[in-house]
């Protein structure tokens, strides 16, 4: 709960996501991580639900 897998190698804590757009996730640290097209809709859905629950 509170984590999202954006790639086989990346499990991200959603509290540290600063922005999500155009297949790129920007963390609060400034690091940019690309999100594969196949996972983007699910990642975006989970992040939207998480932001709504805060």
C-alpha positions, 0 to 999 in steps of 0.5 A: 500500500502506498507503493507503485511498480513502474518497471520490473526494477523500480518500486516507488513510494508514491509520497515521493512522486512530484509529477507524473506526465507524458510517460515520465515520473519526476520524484521530489528529489528531482530524479526523472524516471521513464514509465513504459507505455504498457504500465503508464495507464495503471501507474497513473490510475494508482497515483490518482487514487493515492492523491485523492485519498490524501 
